[in-house]
Structure formats: structure tokens, C-alpha cells
Amino acid sequence: MADASIEFKGSSFTLSVLHLKTTTLADLREDLIKKVAQAPDFFYLVPIVVDIERVDSSIDYQSVKLLVEEFKFTFVGFTGSVAKEQKKLIRELGFSFVNSANSPANNTAKVDTSTKPVAAKPLAEPKNKQAEFVPKLELYTDKIHRGQIRSGQQIYAKGQNLVVIGSVSAGAEVIADGNIHVYGSLRGRAIAGAKGHHQAQIYCQNLEAELVSINGNYWLSESMEQHWSSPAYIHLSDTELVSSKLI
């Protein structure tokens, strides 16, 4: 029998999550206008999941979906810790409900509480330290750009780190599959780990960015207040961005 033309496999992807704090569509639209205006190219057709955990169940699901799509996001579904009845209603309306990785619904591991005796296993021989597995390190060469990157310009370091000896103006964009170093002010958008490198970092001598992103996790300017206008570096801790003082 010939192999099937399709195959289903489990996998994981980075999705942006829109956390709702109100069900008032006018307020949601106003805030989306402000957010998207800060980085329209970055948000264009971005897959998005809407978290409804902090709003009541009277939400108009169809209107929320249409609103998200109005701003050119790709609507995936809803998520959040809600009652089973609400999840059922969402699916009956034809929408997907996405359980997060740490959701109780996904904790399917079973604990064996039986008291059957288990045969003792011989102790394993000590491992040869030289034969232990050594994780593969991804080493990137550097792409160096000298001079200011002006509004409307985009510099991409494919398969490399990006080193900018100069400043990145508002409206400019720097992208790297590895790290990003800006020896100057970062006022535009910086996207590191563009191809899934979760250990990528962003360094700059003056943080005033419109947007920073590492491996699909992003911050807009209001999330950078702690080290705003200061030398800083940004990295991932699990799936959360963290900023630290550079010097």
C-alpha cells in the first residue's frame, strides 16, 4: 500500500496572545489602533490567540474575532482558564479553543499507585565522562553595519549575529537569526532569534525601541520602562522577555 499523502504530527509554535480586560468593543478597537500603529509591519498577519480569562462569559465571540481580523491579525482561537461549559459554547459556535501547555486539561500524565513488587534492576555502570552527550552549540558569525540605520531601512543578518556600530532610528528595523548588538541608540524595531533561536539576546547602549522581539516573543515600548533611555540587554526567561541593566 502506498504511503498516505498527508501525516498529522504534534508540534509547538510561538503564538501571540491578546489578553482582554474588557468586552467593550469600542475600547478594544481604540487600544488596538494604538498598538498596531507602533509596528504595523510586525503585526501584519501575525497568528493570534485571544485570552478571555479576565472577562465575563457574556462576551460576543464573533465580534471579537471580526475585530481582530479587522486589524489584519490571523485569528486562531480563544484561550484562558474558563469553565467547561464556556469552552463547549465556543466550539459550538465554530471557534477553536486552545489549551495552554500548563493547562490542567493538558496534564494527562498518570501516576501508578499500585503496590505491585518491582524487580530490582542492577546498578548501571558509571558513565564515561568523555562519552557523555554534549549539546550542539549554534555558532553565529557577525554581520557588521557601520553607521546609522535610518527610518524605513531594514537590515537582516541571515544566519548571523548583527552588530550595528551606530544608532537605529525610529521607523527602522534590524533583524538577526542570532543576537543583535547596537552600539548606539535603539529607537526602531529589533527582532533577534528570528528563526527560532530562544537564547538570542538584544544589547544596546540606549534603549528607546518601538518594539523588541526574541524568538517570536515581543515587547512594545511601554514594556521597557524599567531600563528606558539606559544601556540594557534583553533576553528570554522561559517564554517571558526580561530586560537588565547593561553596565
C-alpha positions in Angstrom: 0.0 0.0 0.0 1.4 3.4 -1.0 2.2 5.9 1.7 -0.6 8.4 2.6 -0.2 11.9 1.1 -0.6 13.5 4.5 0.6 13.0 8.0 -0.5 14.5 11.3 2.1 15.2 14.0 2.2 17.1 17.2 4.4 20.2 17.4 4.7 23.5 19.2 4.6 27.0 17.8 5.0 30.5 19.2 1.7 32.4 19.1 0.9 35.9 20.2 -1.8 36.1 22.9 -4.1 39.1 23.2 -5.3 39.3 26.8 -8.7 41.0 27.0 -9.5 43.2 30.1 -12.9 44.4 28.8 -15.7 43.3 26.4 -16.4 46.8 25.3 -15.6 46.7 21.6 -15.0 50.5 21.3 -12.3 50.3 23.9 -10.7 47.3 22.4 -10.7 49.0 18.9 -9.1 52.2 20.3 -6.3 50.3 22.1 -5.7 48.0 19.0 -5.3 51.1 16.8 -2.6 52.5 19.2 -0.8 49.2 19.4 -0.8 48.3 15.7 0.3 51.8 14.8 3.6 51.3 16.7 4.7 48.4 14.5 2.2 47.7 11.6 4.6 45.5 9.6 5.4 43.3 12.6 1.8 42.6 13.4 0.6 42.1 9.8 -1.0 38.6 9.6 0.5 37.5 12.9 -1.3 34.4 14.3 -3.1 35.4 17.5 -5.0 33.7 20.3 -7.5 35.7 22.4 -7.3 35.2 26.1 -10.7 35.6 27.7 -9.9 34.6 31.3 -10.3 38.1 32.7 -13.7 39.0 31.1 -17.1 37.6 31.8 -18.8 34.9 29.7 -21.2 37.4 28.1 -18.5 38.2 25.5 -19.6 38.5 21.9 -17.1 35.9 20.4 -18.0 36.6 16.8 -17.5 40.4 17.2 -14.1 39.9 18.9 -13.0 37.6 16.1 -14.1 40.1 13.4 -12.4 43.0 15.3 -9.1 41.1 15.5 -9.2 40.3 11.8 -10.1 43.9 11.0 -6.5 44.8 12.1 -5.1 42.1 9.8 -4.2 39.6 12.6 -4.7 35.9 11.8 -7.3 34.7 14.3 -6.5 31.2 15.7 -9.0 30.9 18.6 -9.7 31.6 22.2 -7.8 30.5 25.3 -7.8 31.0 29.1 -8.9 29.3 32.3 -12.7 29.2 31.8 -15.5 26.8 32.7 -16.1 23.7 30.6 -19.5 25.0 29.6 -17.9 28.1 28.1 -15.3 26.1 26.2 -18.2 23.9 24.8 -20.1 27.0 23.8 -17.1 28.5 22.0 -16.6 25.2 20.0 -20.3 25.0 19.2 -20.1 28.5 17.7 -17.4 27.2 15.4 -14.3 28.6 17.1 -11.2 26.8 18.3 -10.3 26.8 22.0 -6.6 26.5 22.6 -5.4 25.0 25.9 -2.1 26.4 27.1 0.8 24.0 27.7 0.3 24.2 31.5 -3.5 24.0 31.4 -5.0 21.3 33.7 -6.7 19.9 30.5 -3.2 19.1 29.2 -1.9 17.4 32.3 -2.6 13.9 31.2 0.3 12.1 32.9 -1.0 9.3 35.1 0.5 8.2 38.4 0.8 4.5 39.1 -0.5 4.0 42.6 -0.3 0.2 42.6 1.7 -1.7 45.1 3.0 -4.5 42.9 6.5 -5.5 43.7 9.0 -4.4 41.1 12.1 -6.5 40.3 15.3 -4.8 41.3 17.5 -3.7 38.5 21.2 -3.9 38.5 23.0 -0.7 39.2 24.1 1.0 36.0 27.8 1.2 35.3 29.3 4.6 35.8 29.3 6.6 32.6 32.5 7.5 30.9 32.6 11.3 31.2 34.1 11.6 27.8 31.2 9.7 26.3 28.5 11.9 27.8 26.3 13.8 25.4 27.4 17.3 24.7 24.7 19.6 23.4 25.3 21.1 20.0 26.1 24.8 20.1 24.9 27.1 17.4 27.7 29.4 16.5 26.9 32.6 14.5 29.3 34.8 12.6 28.8 38.5 12.8 27.3 40.8 10.2 28.6 44.3 10.9 26.9 47.5 9.8 28.7 50.8 10.3 26.6 54.0 10.5 23.1 55.0 11.4 20.1 52.9 10.2 17.5 55.4 9.1 13.7 55.3 9.2 12.4 52.9 6.5 15.6 50.9 6.3 15.7 47.2 7.2 18.9 45.2 7.9 18.7 41.4 8.2 21.6 39.2 9.4 20.6 35.8 8.0 22.2 33.0 10.0 24.3 35.6 11.8 24.5 38.0 14.7 24.0 41.6 13.8 26.4 44.3 15.1 25.4 47.9 14.5 28.1 50.5 15.1 25.7 53.4 15.2 22.1 54.0 16.0 18.8 52.6 14.8 16.3 55.3 14.1 12.6 55.2 14.8 10.9 53.5 11.9 13.9 51.4 11.1 14.2 47.6 11.6 17.1 45.3 12.5 16.6 41.6 12.3 19.0 38.7 13.1 18.8 35.0 13.4 21.3 35.4 16.3 22.0 38.2 18.7 21.7 42.0 18.0 24.2 44.5 19.3 23.6 48.2 18.8 26.5 50.4 19.8 24.3 53.5 19.9 20.6 54.2 20.4 17.9 51.6 19.6 14.8 53.6 18.7 13.3 51.4 15.9 12.4 47.7 15.9 14.8 44.9 16.8 14.0 41.3 16.1 16.5 38.7 17.4 16.3 34.9 17.1 14.2 35.3 14.0 14.5 31.7 13.0 13.7 30.2 16.5 16.9 30.8 18.5 15.5 31.2 22.0 18.8 32.1 23.6 19.3 35.1 21.4 19.7 38.5 23.1 19.5 42.2 22.2 22.1 44.6 23.5 22.1 48.4 23.1 23.7 51.5 24.7 20.4 53.4 24.8 17.1 51.6 24.9 14.2 53.6 23.3 12.8 50.9 21.0 9.4 50.8 19.3 9.4 47.1 19.5 11.8 44.3 20.5 11.3 40.6 19.8 13.2 37.4 20.6 12.0 34.1 19.1 8.5 35.5 18.5 8.1 36.9 22.0 7.8 40.7 21.8 7.5 43.9 23.8 6.2 47.3 22.7 7.8 50.5 24.1 5.6 50.7 27.3 7.0 47.3 28.5 10.6 48.7 28.6 10.1 51.5 31.1 12.4 49.9 33.7 15.5 50.5 31.6 14.2 53.2 29.2 16.9 55.6 27.9 19.6 53.4 29.5 22.2 50.8 28.4 20.3 47.5 28.6 20.1 44.0 27.2 17.0 41.9 26.7 16.7 38.1 26.8 14.2 35.3 27.3 13.5 33.6 30.6 11.3 30.6 29.7 8.8 32.4 27.4 9.0 35.8 29.0 11.1 38.7 27.9 13.4 40.2 30.6 15.5 43.4 30.5 18.6 44.0 32.6 21.0 46.9 33.1 23.9 46.5 30.7 26.5 48.4 32.8 
